Amino acid sequence: MIKNEQARLPLIMIIVLGAMTAFGPMLVDMYNPALPQVQDDFGVSTSTSQLTLSFVMIGMALGQFIFGPLSDIYGRKRTVMTILILMALVSLSCVFISSIDLFLGLRFIQGLLGGGAIVIARATVGDQFDGTALTQSLAALLVVNGIITIVAPLVGGYTLAFTSWKMIFAALTIISLVIFVAAMVMMKETRSDAVARLNFGKILKDFGHLLSNAKFVVPMLMQGLTYVMLFSYAAASPFITQKIYHMTPQAFGWMYAVNGVGLILMSQVTAFAVKYISREKLLHILTAIQLTGVFLVIITTWFHLPLWLLVISFFIMVCPVTGIGPVGFALAIEERSGGSGNASSLLGLFQFILGGIIAPLVGIKGGTNVGPFIIIIVITSILVIILNIWLSKLIKKA
């Protein structure tokens, strides 16, 4: 397929593919306000309840690893149709569970399927675009993602005001079926016909080539670490806000919604700025903003400063994710040697596996102890600074 460096995706495809990439916020953000109630209903520890996030994130990582290469072989559309119908069935099953072990298993499967939908949406864009057009198209998907990020926690928060948290999964069932119908009608196959059969040896060789290329690895790490910030926030914030600052689930949903607006704005600012600023320099600027937010979050939570300052600090820390993510993804995927699915799955694997590992760690000392959360974001910040220096050296060598 001849790729375009100028045009952008049609609006209808932005909506369909953007909805697929939004399984992240749908599986995490819509569910997040319920974490304290899930803990109480199952009678488990804070870390165990956060494992319901961790299992989703690990599933998303492995799902991208599995379904990216599979979609290179069997086609984007056929693979995502299967994923979406299974997502509806698994989500419906979550409505009827009474065991935390079974719930964790179903959440893992949801993550697998959600990761598959995400990687196929991104690979579909990678099939069609290069350069600035690729960055802008990915940013356009994040508008839909951002809108859903706004709506999802509000749906979750207000669901808790009227009924059980299990009804969140009834909503996910309906959403999965709607996306299934939209994709079936609107999505076209973009996979290259050059890939004929599944070849794990070739896939692993492609992964090895990518991981030996610093120009792929550095933006991959930068993209992955910005999501560590996001996922540690996702796991810690329900307990920090509701158990320390005594927010209601509905107020928490509104805080998440405000951050969702920021995520949309940042994605669009990035899409505009990339026309005038090099992507490498843009990464430096965006990570500097995020690190400022990290500093404010640390000071606010450690000294228990007012809630309004905490909300602002979270906003500054989280919003750059939708700038750093697509810029890092675009820089990395342009270094691929094989199919877009392979490179996209590797990027997603690293991004979500880190989130899955981090989620239960932030609550290891309980829901009212911010120490582990602070340690995680401090270590992540140090690594981000190192990567920025490494990126600068790579630019000078180019």
FENVENKA-V925067 format. One record per residue. RES is the residue in one small letter. OMEGA is omega in whole degrees, -180 to 180 (NA if undefined). D_LAST is the distance of its C-alpha to the last C-alpha in Angstrom with 2 decimals. Layout:
[[RES | OMEGA | D_LAST] [RES | OMEGA | D_LAST]]
//
This chain:
[[m | 177 | 28.05] [i | -175 | 26.21] [k | -176 | 24.02] [n | 177 | 24.22] [e | -176 | 21.51] [q | -173 | 24.25] [a | 177 | 27.41] [r | -179 | 28.23] [l | 171 | 30.62] [p | -176 | 34.35] [l | -177 | 36.04] [i | 179 | 38.21] [m | 173 | 35.32] [i | -179 | 33.53] [i | -177 | 36.77] [v | -179 | 37.26] [l | 177 | 33.76] [g | 177 | 33.51] [a | 178 | 36.80] [m | 179 | 35.47] [t | -176 | 32.50] [a | 174 | 35.15] [f | 173 | 36.84] [g | 179 | 34.95] [p | 180 | 36.90] [m | -179 | 39.99] [l | -177 | 40.23] [v | -172 | 39.24] [d | -180 | 39.92] [m | -178 | 43.20] [y | -172 | 44.41] [n | -180 | 43.22] [p | -176 | 46.23] [a | -174 | 48.47] [l | 178 | 47.07] [p | 179 | 49.88] [q | 176 | 52.50] [v | 177 | 51.11] [q | -179 | 51.37] [d | -177 | 54.97] [d | -180 | 56.04] [f | -180 | 54.91] [g | -176 | 55.90] [v | 180 | 52.66] [s | 177 | 50.44] [t | -179 | 47.56] [s | 179 | 45.02] [t | 177 | 46.81] [s | 178 | 46.75] [q | 174 | 43.00] [l | 176 | 42.67] [t | 169 | 43.55] [l | -177 | 40.16] [s | -178 | 38.48] [f | 177 | 39.89] [v | -176 | 38.64] [m | 177 | 35.07] [i | 176 | 35.08] [g | 178 | 36.62] [m | 179 | 33.89] [a | -178 | 31.24] [l | 178 | 33.18] [g | 178 | 34.12] [q | 177 | 30.55] [f | -177 | 29.98] [i | -170 | 33.17] [f | 176 | 33.38] [g | 177 | 29.80] [p | 179 | 30.20] [l | 179 | 33.85] [s | 172 | 33.05] [d | -176 | 30.69] [i | -171 | 33.82] [y | 178 | 36.77] [g | -178 | 35.36] [r | -172 | 34.26] [k | -178 | 37.62] [r | -178 | 39.96] [t | -177 | 38.18] [v | 175 | 38.05] [m | 179 | 41.72] [t | -180 | 42.72] [i | -174 | 40.68] [l | 180 | 42.28] [i | 176 | 45.84] [l | 178 | 45.45] [m | 179 | 44.04] [a | -178 | 47.21] [l | -179 | 49.44] [v | 179 | 47.78] [s | 178 | 47.79] [l | 179 | 51.47] [s | -179 | 52.17] [c | -180 | 50.83] [v | -170 | 53.68] [f | -175 | 56.29] [i | 177 | 54.97] [s | -178 | 56.79] [s | 179 | 54.95] [i | 180 | 51.80] [d | 178 | 50.81] [l | 179 | 51.17] [f | 178 | 49.35] [l | 178 | 46.36] [g | 179 | 46.35] [l | 178 | 46.46] [r | 177 | 43.69] [f | 180 | 41.48] [i | 175 | 42.30] [q | 179 | 41.58] [g | 177 | 38.13] [l | -177 | 37.53] [l | 178 | 38.60] [g | 177 | 36.80] [g | 177 | 33.51] [g | 179 | 34.18] [a | -179 | 34.77] [i | -175 | 31.60] [v | 180 | 29.30] [i | 177 | 31.07] [a | -179 | 30.78] [r | 179 | 27.02] [a | 178 | 26.62] [t | 176 | 28.86] [v | 179 | 26.52] [g | 176 | 23.51] [d | -167 | 25.68] [q | -171 | 26.05] [f | 174 | 22.99] [d | 170 | 19.25] [g | -178 | 16.87] [t | 180 | 18.78] [a | 178 | 22.05] [l | 179 | 21.25] [t | -179 | 20.59] [q | 180 | 23.71] [s | 177 | 25.82] [l | 178 | 25.08] [a | 179 | 25.95] [a | 177 | 29.12] [l | -178 | 30.18] [l | 173 | 29.90] [v | 177 | 32.54] [v | 178 | 35.00] [n | -179 | 33.83] [g | 178 | 34.35] [i | 179 | 37.80] [i | 176 | 38.83] [t | 176 | 37.49] [i | -172 | 39.91] [v | -172 | 42.82] [a | -179 | 42.52] [p | 176 | 43.48] [l | 176 | 46.23] [v | 180 | 47.64] [g | -178 | 47.51] [g | -178 | 49.02] [y | 172 | 51.84] [t | -180 | 52.58] [l | 180 | 53.41] [a | -174 | 55.83] [f | -175 | 57.94] [t | -177 | 57.52] [s | 176 | 55.92] [w | 180 | 52.19] [k | 179 | 52.75] [m | 173 | 53.06] [i | -178 | 49.33] [f | 171 | 48.97] [a | 177 | 51.53] [a | 178 | 49.31] [l | 177 | 46.29] [t | -179 | 48.45] [i | -180 | 49.20] [i | -180 | 45.61] [s | 179 | 44.42] [l | 178 | 47.10] [v | 179 | 46.22] [i | 177 | 42.54] [f | -179 | 43.79] [v | -179 | 45.94] [a | -180 | 43.26] [a | 180 | 40.68] [m | -177 | 43.36] [v | -168 | 44.23] [m | -171 | 40.93] [m | 175 | 38.13] [k | 180 | 37.13] [e | -180 | 35.54] [t | -178 | 31.84] [r | 176 | 31.09] [s | 178 | 30.17] [d | -177 | 33.19] [a | -180 | 31.10] [v | -170 | 31.44] [a | -176 | 35.07] [r | -178 | 35.87] [l | -178 | 34.79] [n | -176 | 33.04] [f | 177 | 32.24] [g | 179 | 30.85] [k | 179 | 28.25] [i | -180 | 27.52] [l | 176 | 27.06] [k | 178 | 24.87] [d | 177 | 22.66] [f | -180 | 22.65] [g | 178 | 21.80] [h | -180 | 18.79] [l | -176 | 17.54] [l | 176 | 18.33] [s | -178 | 16.51] [n | -178 | 13.14] [a | -179 | 11.71] [k | 172 | 9.95] [f | -172 | 13.62] [v | -176 | 15.43] [v | 177 | 14.17] [p | 176 | 15.08] [m | 179 | 18.07] [l | 180 | 19.25] [m | 176 | 18.89] [q | -179 | 20.87] [g | -177 | 23.33] [l | 176 | 24.04] [t | 177 | 24.73] [y | 170 | 27.35] [v | 176 | 28.79] [m | -177 | 29.60] [l | -175 | 31.22] [f | 176 | 33.18] [s | 174 | 34.41] [y | -178 | 35.63] [a | -178 | 37.26] [a | -174 | 39.11] [a | -171 | 40.14] [s | 178 | 40.97] [p | -178 | 44.10] [f | 178 | 45.72] [i | -175 | 44.56] [t | -174 | 45.79] [q | -177 | 48.89] [k | 179 | 50.16] [i | -178 | 49.17] [y | 174 | 49.19] [h | 171 | 51.79] [m | 169 | 50.12] [t | 176 | 51.76] [p | 180 | 49.82] [q | 177 | 50.15] [a | 177 | 48.69] [f | 178 | 45.86] [g | 178 | 45.24] [w | 176 | 45.06] [m | 178 | 42.53] [y | -179 | 40.34] [a | 178 | 40.96] [v | 177 | 39.83] [n | 176 | 36.58] [g | 175 | 36.30] [v | 178 | 36.58] [g | 179 | 33.75] [l | 177 | 31.59] [i | -178 | 32.35] [l | -179 | 31.65] [m | 178 | 28.29] [s | -179 | 27.21] [q | 174 | 28.28] [v | 179 | 26.77] [t | 179 | 23.40] [a | 178 | 23.98] [f | -174 | 24.82] [a | -176 | 22.15] [v | 176 | 19.24] [k | -171 | 20.35] [y | -178 | 19.71] [i | 178 | 17.20] [s | -177 | 13.65] [r | 178 | 14.12] [e | 179 | 12.06] [k | 179 | 14.33] [l | 177 | 17.23] [l | 178 | 16.91] [h | -178 | 17.23] [i | -177 | 20.27] [l | 179 | 21.90] [t | 176 | 21.71] [a | 177 | 23.18] [i | -179 | 26.04] [q | 179 | 26.64] [l | 174 | 26.82] [t | 178 | 29.33] [g | 178 | 31.39] [v | 179 | 31.32] [f | -179 | 32.69] [l | 178 | 35.44] [v | -180 | 36.37] [i | -179 | 36.77] [i | -176 | 38.98] [t | -177 | 41.00] [t | -177 | 41.77] [w | -178 | 42.43] [f | 179 | 44.87] [h | 177 | 46.19] [l | -173 | 45.60] [p | -177 | 46.91] [l | -177 | 45.98] [w | 178 | 44.63] [l | 176 | 41.99] [l | -180 | 41.07] [v | 179 | 40.65] [i | -179 | 38.35] [s | 177 | 36.30] [f | -179 | 35.88] [f | -178 | 34.90] [i | -180 | 32.05] [m | -171 | 30.80] [v | -171 | 31.04] [c | -180 | 30.07] [p | -179 | 26.27] [v | -177 | 26.24] [t | 170 | 26.39] [g | -178 | 23.33] [i | -178 | 21.14] [g | -177 | 22.43] [p | 178 | 21.55] [v | 178 | 18.13] [g | 179 | 17.21] [f | -178 | 19.00] [a | 179 | 17.31] [l | -177 | 13.71] [a | -172 | 15.03] [i | 177 | 17.32] [e | 178 | 14.91] [e | -177 | 13.64] [r | 176 | 17.30] [s | 180 | 18.78] [g | -179 | 22.39] [g | 177 | 24.47] [s | -179 | 23.62] [g | 179 | 26.50] [n | -178 | 25.05] [a | -179 | 21.75] [s | -180 | 23.77] [s | 178 | 26.38] [l | 177 | 24.05] [l | 180 | 22.60] [g | 179 | 26.21] [l | -179 | 27.53] [f | -177 | 25.45] [q | -173 | 26.14] [f | 179 | 29.89] [i | 176 | 30.63] [l | 179 | 29.54] [g | 180 | 31.81] [g | 178 | 34.61] [i | -174 | 34.50] [i | -170 | 34.37] [a | -178 | 37.16] [p | -178 | 40.20] [l | -177 | 38.93] [v | -180 | 39.18] [g | -174 | 42.91] [i | 178 | 43.68] [k | -179 | 45.88] [g | -174 | 47.53] [g | -178 | 47.05] [t | 179 | 47.91] [n | -175 | 45.70] [v | -176 | 42.27] [g | -180 | 41.15] [p | 178 | 39.19] [f | -180 | 37.43] [i | 179 | 36.37] [i | -179 | 35.15] [i | -177 | 32.99] [i | 175 | 31.27] [v | 179 | 30.80] [i | 179 | 29.10] [t | 180 | 26.90] [s | 178 | 25.95] [i | 179 | 24.96] [l | 178 | 22.68] [v | 178 | 21.09] [i | 179 | 20.44] [i | -179 | 18.82] [l | 176 | 16.49] [n | 177 | 15.54] [i | 179 | 14.65] [w | 179 | 12.64] [l | 179 | 10.71] [s | 179 | 10.09] [k | 178 | 8.79] [l | 180 | 6.31] [i | -179 | 5.19] [k | 180 | 5.53] [k | -175 | 3.82] [a | NA | 0.00]]
//
